[in-house]
Amino acid sequence: MNKGFFDQVYDLVAQIPRGHVVSYSQVARMLEQPHNARVVGWAMRQSPPERNLPSHRVVKKSGELAPGFTNQRHLLEQEGVTFDQKGRVQMKQHNWNR
């Protein structure tokens, strides 16, 4: 994917409000690239620090957290996001639909 798609991902992620989450596949669909959920993940891993994105608000569609993102749950809990007994975000309560 080209740099333009990554910038579109970053622009969209920057809009996610506190206390809400979206999935990688949801971001891809919102950008009319429904088969590029993995590319969204790549974009998030390479997000420029100067953009100060709320990348902790992007999770797997199951509500599972991103592997290796050690403080993701803490950041989400600070915003009032709740989790089920298996440690997944309660997507129905916190999913953002722009």
Secondary structure, DSSP 8 states (H G I E B T S, - for coil): --HHHHHHHHHHHTT--TT-BEEHHHHHHHTT-TT-HHHHHHHHHT--GGG---GGGEE-TTS---TT-TTHHHHHHHTT--B-TTS-B-HHHHB---
